[in-house]
Amino acid sequence: MHSTQRSAADSATHSESNLWTVAVLLATLPVVISLCLTIWRTPFPVSEAVALFEDVSRNPPGRFLRPDTHYYRPLFQITLSTIWHNAGSLDARLAWIKLLDIVPVMLLVGLLVWHFRPRNVLDAAAAAIAVAVAVGSPGFRDNLEIPLAFTMVGMPIVIAAWMVVNAERRRWSALAIVLLTIVAVGFKEHGLALVPLVAAAWWGRAPGVSRGVVATLVALTVGYLALRWAWHEKWPLFEQSVGLGFTEIEPSVATSRFGSFPFWMYAYTAASTIANVLFSEPTRGIFSITRHVVDGRPQPWELIHIASSFLLTATIVWWGAGELRKAARGTWTPEARAVVSLALVLLACGVLSFNYSRDRHGGMVVPLYATAAFHAIRAAASRASEATRTRFVAGGLVLAFLGGAWQLRAVATVEHARITASRNSMEWLRELPKRRAEFADRDVYLGIMESMVEQGTRAGAARPTPYPSIVARTLGEQ
């Protein structure tokens, strides 16, 4: 009798969870669909795409396994090569390559909501905000550039690996974790951030990962680093321009200033990437929002980004401290493991971006930051509901601001993608004559570029939404 009652209760709870999960997915659909359609209608940029397509057109896939370049992304380039040589027409090739960005976006949002599996209205609200945090984060937004899908492919892999390590161990769990890590690293070296994630989960007694899996990943990491180090003499001290304070320094100038001991600059750059994830400042190592605030001319979107990031990070720190106190007493929970994994993956993203800081370098930690946001917001709302009337109102206002601000940031990501599409179109009109002259001796490059002119200049490309001035300044036309 009792067993039947428990089974009926479990079935009812499962059914209710499915309903709330569907509700959150439906709530996120407008932004996700708008973003995916915008990517679909975005022209490939002449500055990045043509050179990549020339590379895969001229070289056999096996060539990309050689680590003789600073930008070593063998699986990405092999995937690109496979599409380029087998998809048929140019339109088919370009469509499949765009799917390398679109499908990961859909997978990331879907896996996040499935992982949260909200069971009530409070869970559903926290899940919706957490999805907005993922979509509105600088690390997500900056990785939407086509065809550079390196980290965008890695982001859903992070949440997939997190779900595997926290589930009951199956026969395929170890193989899945190792393969997911290999794919992420093969698309970009920032995939190495999965190794501390898995190690932290094992240390926190996650049921889905064993010591053998951690040892395997550590061995693979050592081998990968040794392989890359064998070619390190070809790496420049500073690959791209680096931000420092309120200015940006060109690679040659940075090498001249810091070449004898670049490690302080590397530390600053790594810290900049970490701070950008947590506080949306600095960007590219430059404290541009801070400069605008000091000068008394901040834009509304800048204040929203700074305030929402500071408040959310503070909420996560408050929640995380409580979870770590429970772990210190021997009670390891998935939430406690999420705190440790978030900290280690964030540190790894910073270290891996030592050469130059960009928003996109924080992409691999975005799923974990969103996951922490879900738990922290849910815990804060639960605490506020039990507080005195004054604290309840204050807590409710803070959480309402967080939810609204991050939803605005998610919408701003869509607008950012539309602005990028418009810029790509303008780039074709502006750069085409110059590149015809500059690359006159590269027949393959010219042939690919000429074949892509129509997609770069067609009238159906996405365009920025003509918002009123106050709305545009609130969203941020970046």
C-alpha positions in Angstrom: 0.0 0.0 0.0 2.7 2.5 1.0 4.8 1.4 -2.0 1.8 2.2 -4.3 1.3 5.6 -2.7 5.0 6.5 -3.1 4.9 5.4 -6.7 1.9 7.5 -7.4 3.5 10.5 -5.6 6.7 10.1 -7.6 4.8 9.9 -10.8 2.9 13.1 -10.0 6.1 14.9 -9.1 7.7 13.7 -12.3 4.7 14.9 -14.4 4.7 18.3 -12.7 8.5 18.6 -13.3 7.9 17.9 -17.0 5.2 20.6 -17.2 7.5 23.2 -15.6 10.4 22.2 -17.8 8.2 22.6 -20.9 7.0 26.0 -19.5 10.6 27.3 -19.2 11.5 26.0 -22.6 8.5 27.8 -24.1 9.5 31.0 -22.2 13.0 30.9 -23.6 11.9 30.1 -27.2 11.4 33.7 -28.4 15.0 34.8 -27.7 16.5 31.5 -28.8 14.6 31.3 -32.0 15.3 35.0 -32.8 19.0 34.4 -32.1 19.2 31.3 -34.3 17.3 33.0 -37.2 19.6 36.0 -36.9 22.7 33.7 -37.2 21.1 32.0 -40.2 20.6 35.3 -41.9 24.1 36.6 -41.1 26.6 36.9 -44.0 30.0 35.2 -43.4 32.6 37.9 -42.9 35.1 38.3 -45.7 38.0 39.0 -43.2 37.8 35.6 -41.4 35.8 33.2 -43.4 37.5 33.3 -46.8 40.9 32.6 -45.4 39.6 29.7 -43.4 37.8 28.2 -46.4 40.9 28.7 -48.5 42.9 26.8 -45.9 40.6 23.8 -45.9 40.3 23.9 -49.6 44.0 23.7 -50.2 45.0 21.2 -47.5 44.1 17.6 -46.8 42.3 17.0 -43.4 45.4 15.2 -41.9 47.4 18.4 -42.3 45.4 20.0 -39.5 46.7 17.5 -36.9 50.1 19.1 -37.0 50.5 21.5 -34.0 52.8 23.9 -35.8 50.7 26.9 -35.2 49.6 28.9 -32.2 45.9 28.5 -33.3 45.6 24.8 -33.1 42.0 23.6 -33.5 42.3 20.3 -35.4 38.8 19.0 -35.0 37.2 22.3 -35.9 39.3 22.5 -39.1 38.7 18.8 -40.0 35.0 19.3 -39.5 35.2 22.4 -41.7 37.2 20.5 -44.3 34.7 17.6 -44.3 31.8 20.0 -44.9 33.6 21.9 -47.5 34.6 18.8 -49.6 31.4 16.8 -49.2 28.4 19.2 -48.8 28.0 19.8 -52.6 27.0 23.4 -53.6 28.4 26.5 -51.9 25.0 27.3 -50.4 24.9 23.8 -48.8 28.4 24.2 -47.5 27.7 27.6 -45.9 24.4 26.3 -44.4 26.1 23.4 -42.7 28.8 25.6 -41.4 26.2 28.0 -39.9 24.7 25.0 -38.1 28.0 24.6 -36.3 26.9 27.7 -34.4 23.1 27.3 -34.4 22.9 23.7 -33.1 25.2 24.3 -30.1 23.1 27.3 -29.1 20.0 25.2 -29.1 21.7 22.3 -27.3 23.1 24.6 -24.6 19.7 26.1 -23.7 18.0 22.7 -24.0 20.5 20.9 -21.8 20.5 23.7 -19.2 16.7 23.5 -18.8 16.8 19.7 -18.8 19.5 19.8 -16.1 17.5 22.2 -13.9 14.2 20.3 -14.3 12.1 22.8 -12.4 9.5 21.3 -10.0 7.6 24.4 -9.0 7.1 28.1 -10.0 10.2 29.2 -8.0 12.4 26.7 -9.8 10.9 27.7 -13.1 11.6 31.4 -12.5 15.2 30.7 -11.4 15.7 28.5 -14.5 14.4 31.2 -16.8 16.8 33.7 -15.3 19.7 31.2 -15.5 19.1 30.7 -19.2 19.1 34.5 -19.6 22.4 34.6 -17.7 23.9 32.1 -20.2 22.6 33.9 -23.3 23.4 37.4 -21.9 26.9 36.7 -20.7 29.8 38.3 -22.6 31.4 34.8 -23.0 28.4 33.6 -24.9 27.8 36.7 -27.0 31.4 37.0 -28.1 31.4 33.4 -29.4 28.5 33.8 -31.8 30.8 35.0 -34.7 30.5 32.7 -37.7 32.3 30.6 -38.8 34.4 30.6 -35.6 32.4 28.0 -33.7 35.4 26.8 -31.6 34.0 27.5 -28.1 30.3 27.6 -29.0 30.7 23.8 -29.6 32.4 23.4 -26.3 29.7 25.1 -24.2 27.0 22.5 -24.5 29.8 19.9 -24.0 30.5 21.4 -20.6 26.9 21.0 -19.4 26.7 17.5 -20.9 29.8 16.4 -19.1 28.5 18.0 -15.9 25.3 16.0 -16.2 27.2 12.8 -16.8 29.5 13.1 -13.8 26.6 13.9 -11.5 24.4 11.0 -12.7 24.7 7.4 -11.6 27.6 5.7 -13.2 26.9 3.7 -16.3 29.0 1.5 -18.5 29.4 4.3 -21.0 30.0 7.1 -18.5 33.8 7.0 -18.6 34.0 6.8 -22.4 31.5 9.6 -22.7 33.5 11.9 -20.4 36.8 11.2 -22.2 35.3 11.7 -25.7 33.5 14.9 -24.7 36.8 16.3 -23.4 38.7 15.2 -26.5 36.1 16.9 -28.8 36.1 20.1 -26.7 39.9 20.3 -26.8 40.0 19.4 -30.5 37.8 22.4 -31.2 39.8 24.8 -29.0 42.5 24.5 -26.3 40.0 26.1 -23.9 38.3 22.7 -23.8 41.1 21.7 -21.3 38.8 23.5 -18.8 36.8 20.3 -18.7 39.7 18.5 -16.9 39.4 20.6 -13.6 35.6 20.3 -13.9 35.8 16.5 -13.9 38.6 16.4 -11.2 36.5 18.7 -8.9 33.4 16.5 -9.4 35.5 13.4 -8.5 36.9 15.1 -5.4 33.4 16.1 -4.4 32.3 12.4 -4.7 30.2 12.7 -7.8 28.8 9.3 -8.6 29.4 9.3 -12.4 33.2 9.7 -12.4 36.0 7.5 -11.2 39.6 8.0 -10.3 40.6 6.2 -13.5 38.7 8.7 -15.6 40.5 11.6 -13.9 43.9 9.9 -14.3 43.1 9.3 -18.0 42.2 13.0 -18.5 45.3 14.1 -16.7 47.5 11.9 -18.9 45.8 13.2 -22.0 46.3 16.8 -20.8 50.0 16.2 -20.2 50.4 14.6 -23.6 48.6 17.5 -25.3 50.7 20.1 -23.5 53.9 18.3 -24.4 52.8 18.2 -28.0 52.1 21.9 -28.0 55.3 22.7 -26.1 57.3 21.0 -28.8 56.3 23.9 -31.2 56.3 26.7 -28.6 59.3 28.5 -30.2 57.0 29.6 -33.0 54.6 31.3 -30.5 54.9 35.0 -30.2 55.0 36.5 -26.7 51.8 38.4 -27.5 49.6 37.0 -30.3 47.2 39.9 -30.5 46.7 43.4 -29.0 46.3 43.4 -25.3 44.4 45.8 -23.0 46.0 47.4 -20.0 44.0 49.8 -17.8 42.2 52.2 -20.1 44.3 51.6 -23.3 45.1 48.9 -25.8 48.6 48.0 -26.7 49.7 46.5 -30.0 51.7 43.2 -29.9 55.0 44.8 -31.0 54.7 47.5 -28.3 53.7 44.9 -25.7 56.7 42.8 -26.7 59.0 45.8 -26.4 57.7 46.8 -23.0 57.2 43.4 -21.3 59.3 41.0 -23.4 62.0 40.5 -20.8 59.4 39.4 -18.2 55.9 39.1 -19.6 54.5 37.1 -16.7 53.0 40.1 -14.9 51.2 41.1 -18.1 50.1 37.5 -18.5 48.7 37.5 -15.0 46.8 40.8 -15.7 45.4 39.3 -18.9 44.2 36.1 -17.1 42.7 38.1 -14.3 40.9 40.3 -16.9 39.2 37.3 -18.4 38.1 36.1 -15.0 36.8 39.5 -14.0 34.9 39.9 -17.3 32.9 36.7 -16.5 32.1 37.8 -12.9 31.6 41.5 -13.4 31.4 42.2 -17.2 34.5 44.5 -16.8 37.1 44.8 -18.2 36.5 43.9 -21.8 39.6 42.9 -23.8 41.6 43.9 -20.7 40.3 47.5 -21.0 38.2 49.1 -18.2 36.0 51.0 -20.7 32.9 51.1 -18.5 34.9 52.3 -15.5 36.4 55.0 -17.7 32.9 56.2 -18.7 31.7 56.2 -15.1 34.7 58.2 -14.0 34.1 60.7 -16.8 30.5 61.0 -15.9 29.2 59.6 -19.2 28.1 56.0 -18.7 25.5 54.5 -21.0 22.4 52.9 -19.4 23.4 49.5 -20.7 26.8 49.8 -19.1 25.3 50.4 -15.7 22.9 47.5 -16.2 25.7 45.2 -17.1 27.9 46.2 -14.2 25.1 46.2 -11.6 23.5 42.9 -12.7 26.9 41.1 -12.8 28.0 42.4 -9.4 24.7 41.5 -7.8 24.5 38.0 -9.4 28.2 37.2 -8.5 27.6 38.4 -4.9 24.5 36.2 -4.7 26.5 33.2 -6.0 29.3 33.8 -3.5 26.7 34.0 -0.7 25.1 30.7 -1.8 28.4 29.1 -2.6 29.8 29.8 0.9 26.9 28.0 2.5 27.3 25.0 0.2 31.0 24.8 1.0 30.3 24.9 4.7 28.0 21.8 4.3 30.8 20.1 2.3 33.3 20.9 5.1 31.0 18.9 7.4 31.3 15.9 5.0 28.0 16.5 3.1 29.0 16.8 -0.6 26.0 17.7 -2.8 25.8 18.5 -6.5 25.5 22.2 -5.5 28.8 22.0 -3.5 30.5 20.3 -6.4 29.2 23.1 -8.7 30.8 25.7 -6.5 34.2 24.1 -6.7 34.0 23.3 -10.4 32.9 26.8 -11.2 35.9 28.3 -9.4 38.4 25.9 -11.0 37.0 26.2 -14.5 36.9 29.9 -14.2 40.6 29.9 -13.1 41.4 27.6 -16.0 39.7 29.9 -18.5 41.8 32.8 -17.1 45.1 30.8 -17.4 44.3 29.7 -20.9 43.8 33.3 -22.0 47.2 34.5 -20.7 48.4 35.7 -24.0 45.5 38.2 -24.6 42.1 38.6 -23.0 38.8 38.5 -25.0 35.2 38.1 -23.8 35.0 34.8 -25.7 37.7 33.2 -23.6 35.3 33.0 -20.7 32.9 30.9 -22.8 33.6 27.5 -21.3 32.6 28.7 -17.8 29.3 30.2 -18.9 27.3 27.0 -18.4 28.6 26.6 -14.9 28.0 30.3 -14.1 24.4 29.9 -15.3 24.1 26.7 -13.2 25.3 28.5 -10.1 23.0 31.3 -10.9 20.0 28.9 -10.9 20.9 27.5 -7.5 21.8 30.9 -6.0 18.7 32.7 -7.1 16.5 29.8 -6.0 18.2 29.8 -2.5 18.0 33.6 -2.2 14.3 33.6 -3.1 13.6 30.8 -0.6 15.5 32.7 2.1 13.6 36.0 1.3 10.2 34.2 1.5 11.0 33.3 5.1 12.4 36.7 6.1 10.6 39.6 7.8 8.4 41.8 5.7 11.0 44.5 5.1 13.7 42.0 4.1 11.2 40.1 2.0 10.4 43.3 0.0 14.0 44.2 -0.3 15.0 40.8 -1.4 12.1 40.6 -3.9 13.2 43.9 -5.5 16.8 42.8 -5.9 15.7 39.5 -7.4 13.2 41.2 -9.7 16.0 43.6 -10.9 18.3 40.6 -11.5 15.7 38.8 -13.5 14.7 41.9 -15.6 18.3 43.0 -16.1 19.5 39.6 -17.4 16.5 39.2 -19.6 17.4 42.6 -21.1 21.0 41.4 -21.6 19.7 38.2 -23.4 17.6 40.4 -25.8 20.8 42.6 -26.2 22.7 39.5 -27.4 20.2 39.0 -30.2 20.6 42.7 -31.1 24.4 42.3 -31.0 24.1 39.4 -33.5 22.0 41.6 -35.8 24.5 44.4 -35.6 27.2 41.9 -36.4 25.3 40.8 -39.5 25.0 44.3 -40.7 28.7 45.0 -40.2 29.5 41.8 -42.1 27.4 43.1 -45.0 29.2 46.5 -44.9 32.5 44.8 -44.7 31.9 43.0 -48.1 31.0 46.3 -49.7 34.0 48.1 -48.2 36.7 45.5 -48.4 36.0 43.7 -51.7 38.0 46.0 -54.1 40.9 46.2 -51.6 41.1 42.4 -51.2 40.9 41.8 -54.9 44.1 43.8 -55.3 45.8 42.5 -52.2 45.2 38.8 -53.0 45.6 38.9 -56.7 48.2 36.2 -56.6 46.1 33.7 -54.7 43.7 32.1 -57.1 42.0 29.8 -54.6 41.3 32.7 -52.2 40.0 34.9 -55.0 37.8 32.1 -56.4 36.2 31.5 -53.0 35.8 35.2 -52.3 34.1 35.9 -55.6 31.7 32.9 -55.1 30.7 34.3 -51.8 30.0 37.9 -52.9 26.3 37.2 -53.4 25.8 35.8 -49.8 27.7 38.8 -48.4 25.7 41.5 -50.2 22.2 40.0 -50.5 19.3 42.1 -49.2 17.9 39.5 -46.9 20.6 39.7 -44.3 19.6 40.4 -40.7 19.5 44.1 -39.7 19.5 45.9 -36.4 16.1 46.6 -34.9 15.2 50.4 -35.2 14.5 50.8 -31.5 13.8 54.3 -30.0 17.0 55.9 -28.7 16.3 55.2 -25.0 15.7 51.5 -25.8 18.8 51.2 -27.9 20.9 52.9 -25.2 19.5 50.5 -22.6 20.2 47.4 -24.7 23.5 48.7 -25.9 24.3 48.9 -29.6 27.8 47.4 -29.2 
